[in-house]
C-alpha cells in the first residue's frame, strides 16, 4: 500500500482527512508543539492516532517558534484576547509551510508519495491553506529532491488537502461522523487550553457552524 504523511492536530479537519485517505494509504501522523495556547490538541492527537491505527505517530517539539513569532498572532501569544470571528491576528505566519516542510522531509525518507493537511474550503482567509499555495510548495519540494526522484531513490510528493478537492468542514464532519460515531465529539477545535471547548473563539464557532450545516447534533461540551 502507498504511504502518506498527515499533519495531525487532533482537530476535526486533520482527523477526517485521515479518514478520507485511510482506504488507499498507510498513514503516518505528525503533530507539532509549536508554542500554541491549545496544548491539549497534542494530547487529543495522541489519542486519535491509536483510534485510527496510524502506522506511526511523531510528536515534534518546535516550541522555539513561539519566541520567533513574538506578538504577531494570538495563538502563540497569550497577551491578546482570541477573537470570536476571523481576524488576521489568528494567522500564524507560514505555519503550514513549516509543518509541510518537516512532514515532507519525513515523507521523502519513508518513500511516501503523499503529504496531507486538513485545509478545507472554509479556510479561504488563511493564505497557506489555499490550493494556490499548496500547489506551489508541492512544486518547490519536488524540485528540492528532483535528482533523487530522477534516480528513483525518492518518490515524487503530492500535497493533498480537502480544499484542493473542494471539500468543506461540514463535508469532513459527515465523513468523520460516519466512521467514528460519537468519538467525533472528542476532537479538539478550541484555541484555548481549557477542560472543555470555550465555545466562543473563532474556531469553536466554526465547529458549531459545521455541525449545523452537516445536520449532525453537536454533543461537544462547551463552556459557553
C-alpha positions in Angstrom: 0.0 0.0 0.0 1.2 3.5 -0.7 2.3 5.7 2.2 1.1 9.1 3.2 2.2 11.5 5.9 -0.6 13.5 7.5 -0.2 16.7 9.6 -2.3 15.7 12.6 -3.5 18.2 15.2 -6.3 16.3 16.9 -9.0 18.5 15.3 -11.9 17.6 13.0 -10.1 18.6 9.9 -6.9 16.5 10.3 -8.7 13.5 11.7 -11.3 13.5 9.0 -8.5 14.0 6.4 -7.1 10.7 7.7 -10.4 9.0 7.2 -10.6 10.2 3.6 -7.2 8.7 2.9 -7.2 5.6 5.1 -8.5 3.1 2.5 -5.8 4.0 0.0 -2.8 4.8 2.1 -0.8 3.6 5.0 -0.9 6.6 7.3 1.9 8.3 9.3 0.8 11.1 11.5 3.0 14.1 12.6 1.9 16.6 15.2 3.7 19.8 16.2 4.1 21.5 19.5 4.9 25.0 18.2 4.1 27.0 21.4 0.4 27.2 20.7 -2.0 28.0 23.5 -4.1 24.9 22.8 -1.6 22.4 24.0 -4.5 20.0 24.6 -4.7 19.3 20.9 -1.4 17.3 21.2 -3.0 15.0 23.8 -6.1 14.6 21.6 -3.9 13.8 18.6 -2.1 11.1 20.5 -5.4 9.5 21.5 -6.8 9.6 17.9 -3.6 8.2 16.4 -4.5 5.0 18.3 -8.1 5.1 17.4 -7.2 5.5 13.7 -4.5 2.9 13.9 -1.8 5.1 12.3 1.3 3.2 11.3 3.4 5.7 13.3 2.8 9.0 15.0 5.5 11.5 15.7 5.1 14.5 18.1 7.7 17.1 17.4 8.7 19.9 19.8 9.3 23.1 17.8 8.2 25.4 20.6 11.1 27.7 19.8 8.8 29.1 17.1 6.8 30.9 19.9 9.8 33.1 20.5 10.3 33.8 16.8 6.6 34.7 16.4 6.6 37.1 19.3 3.3 39.1 19.3 2.5 38.5 15.7 -0.5 36.3 16.4 -2.9 35.4 19.3 -2.5 31.6 19.0 1.1 31.7 20.4 1.0 35.0 22.3 -1.4 35.0 25.3 -1.4 38.7 25.8 -4.3 39.4 23.5 -7.8 38.0 23.5 -8.7 35.5 20.8 -11.4 36.9 18.6 -14.8 35.3 18.1 -14.7 35.7 14.3 -11.9 35.8 11.8 -9.3 38.5 12.4 -5.8 38.4 10.9 -4.4 38.2 14.4 -5.3 34.5 14.3 -3.0 33.8 11.3 0.3 32.2 12.4 2.9 33.3 9.8 3.6 30.5 7.3 2.8 27.9 9.9 1.6 25.3 7.3 4.7 25.9 5.2 6.8 25.0 8.3 4.7 21.9 9.1 4.6 20.8 5.4 8.4 21.2 5.1 9.1 18.9 8.0 6.4 16.5 7.1 7.7 16.3 3.5 11.2 15.6 4.7 9.9 12.7 6.6 7.8 11.6 3.6 10.8 11.5 1.4 12.7 9.3 3.8 9.7 7.0 4.1 9.4 6.8 0.3 5.8 8.1 0.7 4.0 9.7 -2.2 1.6 12.0 -0.4 1.7 14.6 2.3 -1.7 15.8 3.6 -3.1 18.6 5.8 -6.6 19.4 6.7 -7.1 22.8 5.0 -10.7 23.0 3.6 -12.8 25.4 1.6 -13.8 27.4 4.7 -10.1 28.3 5.3 -10.1 30.8 2.5 -8.9 33.6 4.9 -5.6 31.7 5.5 -3.0 32.2 2.7 -1.2 28.9 3.5 -4.3 26.9 3.3 -5.3 27.9 -0.3 -4.7 25.5 -3.2 -2.6 28.1 -4.9 -0.1 27.9 -2.0 -0.1 24.1 -1.8 0.4 23.7 -5.5 3.4 26.0 -5.4 5.0 24.5 -2.3 4.5 21.0 -3.8 6.5 22.0 -6.9 9.2 23.5 -4.7 9.5 20.4 -2.6 9.8 18.1 -5.6 12.3 20.5 -7.2 14.3 20.3 -3.9 14.6 16.5 -4.4 14.5 16.3 -8.2 17.8 14.4 -8.5 16.7 11.8 -6.0 13.3 11.5 -7.8 15.0 11.1 -11.2 17.3 8.4 -9.8 14.3 6.5 -8.4 15.6 7.0 -4.8 12.7 9.2 -3.8 9.0 9.3 -4.8 7.5 12.5 -6.2 5.4 14.1 -3.5 1.8 15.3 -3.9 0.4 17.8 -1.3 -3.2 16.8 -0.6 -5.8 18.8 1.2 -9.6 18.8 1.4 -9.5 22.3 0.0 -7.8 21.1 -3.2 -10.7 18.5 -3.6 -13.4 21.2 -3.0 -14.4 19.8 0.4 -15.9 21.9 3.3 -15.6 21.4 7.0 -19.1 20.1 7.1 -18.2 17.6 4.4 -15.3 16.4 6.5 -17.6 16.2 9.6 -20.0 14.0 7.8 -17.2 11.6 6.9 -15.9 11.7 10.4 -19.3 11.1 12.0 -20.0 8.1 9.7 -16.7 6.5 10.6 -16.2 7.5 14.3 -19.7 7.9 15.7 -19.7 9.8 19.0 -15.9 9.7 19.1 -16.0 12.7 16.7 -17.1 14.9 19.6 -13.7 14.1 21.3 -11.8 16.0 18.7 -10.4 19.4 19.8 -11.0 22.6 17.9 -10.7 25.3 20.6 -7.8 27.8 20.5 -7.9 27.9 24.3 -6.4 25.2 26.6 -9.3 24.5 29.0 -11.1 21.4 30.2 -13.9 21.9 27.6 -14.2 23.9 24.4 -14.6 27.6 25.3 -17.5 27.9 22.8 -16.8 31.5 21.9 -13.4 31.6 20.0 -13.4 31.7 16.2 -12.5 28.0 15.9 -15.3 26.9 18.3 -17.8 29.0 16.3 -16.6 27.4 13.1 -17.0 24.0 14.7 -20.6 24.8 15.8 -21.5 26.1 12.3 -20.1 22.9 10.7 -22.3 20.7 12.8 -25.3 22.8 11.9 -24.5 22.6 8.2 -23.9 18.9 8.3 -27.2 18.2 10.1 -25.4 16.5 13.0 -26.5 17.2 16.5 -23.4 18.7 18.3 -22.7 16.8 21.5 -19.4 18.7 22.1 -19.1 20.1 25.7 -18.7 23.9 25.5 -18.1 26.2 28.4 -20.3 28.9 26.7 
